[in-house]
Amino acid sequence: MPARPRADRPALRGCPPPAVRLTSRAGKGSRPRAEPFRASGETESDGRTSPVSTLNKGIEKAEVTLKWDPSPAGEPDNDLDLIAATYEADTPTDKPVYLVHFDSRSPDGTITLNRDSRTGQGFGSDEVMTLELERLAERYTKVVVGVAIQQGGGRKTFGEVPNTEVQIREGYTELVQDDFASVAPSTASVVAVFTRDTDGEWRLRKGLRGFDADPNAFTALMGS
């Protein structure tokens, strides 16, 4: 499914363009603004803190793909979003330097959301994000990738979205494949944490972490 152009959005406070606030899209057929829940809780799957890299030289370029099935006719769309948050060594965990989402890209062009879907309709992957980690400036030490479900049509969890799957690959090497079953009661989840080690190599810490939060609230939690 080809990516759809997006209208310009105001910059998220504290982040340079094109890091923009995760508000709902405007216009006919757009997703309504999702208000934060009163409380946000976190659930974790096993192995969250396990550092994983199948490549001794570290990870240079990763691709994250996300797919899911559309909602039945007459029901609110199943609308999931890939989000990447980038941090410097001294960045507060609730304030990433910038976010990438909604067809945007990082200011330096190293992280790009290549494909975006609002419904899950079509064949193959619904959303695709590319992370050129080896091109990131040395001051960046962590990149967190998450998935959030838009809540404009009412609260919806991963367990209510059929055939959801996330994959992370470097070239032909599969690093992560998960169906969100471990975080089924959650409305958002961290799916990967890339960190730069003391040798400057990027490593992957896998394992899903689920949150009960709408997309805006999730962006302040995913770095924790």
N, C-alpha and C positions, 0 to 999 in steps of 0.2 A: 504493500500500500504506500503510495507516494506521500511525502510529507506535505502538510498544508501550510500556506503562509500564515503568519500571525501578525496582528497589529502590534505596534510599538507599545511597550508597557513602561510605567514609571519605575525608576531604579529602586531596588530594595534598600532600605536605609542601612548605610554602612558598607554597601557593596557597590563596586563600579559597574557600569553598563557592560554586557547585557544581563547582568544579574538582576532579575526583576522579581517582585513579590508574586507569590503563587496565588494570584487572584483568579477568579473565573473569567472565561472569555466572554466578550460582550457580543451582542447581536443575536439574530434569529438562530435558533438551534444551538446556542451556546450553553455551557454548563453554568448553572446558578452559582453564586458565591457560597462556599461552604464555610459555615461558622464553626469555630473551635468548640470541642466538647468541654464540659465543665471540668473534667478531670482527665488526665492522660496517664495511662498505666503502661508498663512495659512487660513484655513476656519474652523469654529467650529460648532458643533451641540449643540443643547440646552442641558442644564444640565451638562455641562462639569465639573463644580466645585462642583457638589453634592457629598458629601462623602457618600458612601453606604457600609454597611455590614449587611447582614441578620443574622449573627451570633454574639451574644453578646460577645462571647469570642474572636472575631476576626478571621481572616482567617489564617489557618495554612498551607494548601496545596491546590493549585489551578491548574486546568488543562485548557489550552486554546486550542481550536480546530478551524481549519480554513478549509473551503471547497469552491470550485468553479468549474465551468464547463470548459472543454478544449476548445481551439479555433477551429474553423472550419478547415477542411483539407486544407492544402496549405497556411495557415496564420501563423504568428509567434505565438509561444506558449504563453498561458496565464500562467505566472510564478509569483506567489505571495510568499512572504517570511515572516514568523513570526520572529520577532527580539525582544529580551529583553535587556534592558540596566539597569545596577545597579549603584547606586550612594551612596556615603557616605554623611554625613551631610554637609560637606564643599566642596563637589565635584562640579566643575563648570558644569553648565547644558549642555554645549556643549562637555564635556569630561567625559563620564561615566567611571567608574573604569574598567568595562569589558562589552563586548557584548556576547550574545549567539545567534547563527544562524547557518544555513547550517550543521545540524547534530552535532553541537558542544555542549559543556556543560560548565557550570561555573567551575572555578578552584577548588571549594570546592564540586562540584557535586550536588548542591542544585537546579540548573536550567538546564533542559535538553530539547533539541529539539529531541523528540522521533521519529518523522516521518517527512519526507521532500519530497516534490513533485516539479517537474519542469514543469508539464503540467496540473495538475488537473484531470488526468485520473484515473479511478478506482472508487471503491465504498466507502462510508463513508467519514470520514475526510481525507483531503489531507495532512494537517500538524497538528502536535500535540506537545504542549510544556507543561512540568510539572514544577511547581514552588513550591519547598518545603520551603516556607517562614519562617516557625518556626525554620528551621535549619540555616538560614542566621546569620552570626556573627552580634553582636550588632552594630558594626560600620556602617553597611549598613542600610540606612533609607528610601530608595525609589527604587522601581523597576518599570520601564516603559515598557509596552509591545506594540509593534506596528506591522503594516503590510505594506510592501513596494512591489510595482509592479516592476519587472525588466523591463527596458526600452530599451533593446538591439535591439528589432525589431521595434522601433519607439515608440513615446509617447502613453501610454495607461492609461486610468483612470478606477476607480472602476465602473463607469457607463457603461463601454465597456466590462466588464467581467461578463458574465451571472451567476446568481444563487450563488453569493458570500455570505458567512455567517460566522460570528465568534461567538463562544460561550465560555463562561467562567463559570466553575462549581467548587464547592468544594463538593466532594462526589456526592450526589444526588441533591444538592441544586444548582439551576441555578442562577448565579449572573448577567450575561450579555448574551444577544442574539441580534445580529444586522446584517442587510443586507447591510450596507454601503450606503444606499440610501441618507442619510444626507450629505455624503461627496463624492457624485457621480463624481464631476469634479476633484477630487484629485487623485494623483498618489501614495500617502502614507498616513497612518493615525495612530495616537495613538489610541489604543482601550481600554487601562486600565492603571491606575496609582495606584500602591500599595504603601502605606506609613505607616511607623511605628509611632504609637501615643505615647504619653508621658508615657503610661503604658506598652509600649513594644509590644502592639498588632498591627497586620497588618490590615489595612482598605483599602477598594477599593473605588477609585474615578472614577466613570464611565462616559461615554459620549465620543463619537468619536471626534477627532480633525484631520482635513484633511490638507495635505501639498502638494504643487506642487514641488516635489523634487525627485531625483533618490535615490536609497538605500543608497549610500555613504553620500550624503548631508543630508538625513533624520536622520541618526544617530547622527548628531551634533545638530539637531533641536528638537528631540523627548523629551528631558529632560526639555525643556523650559516651 
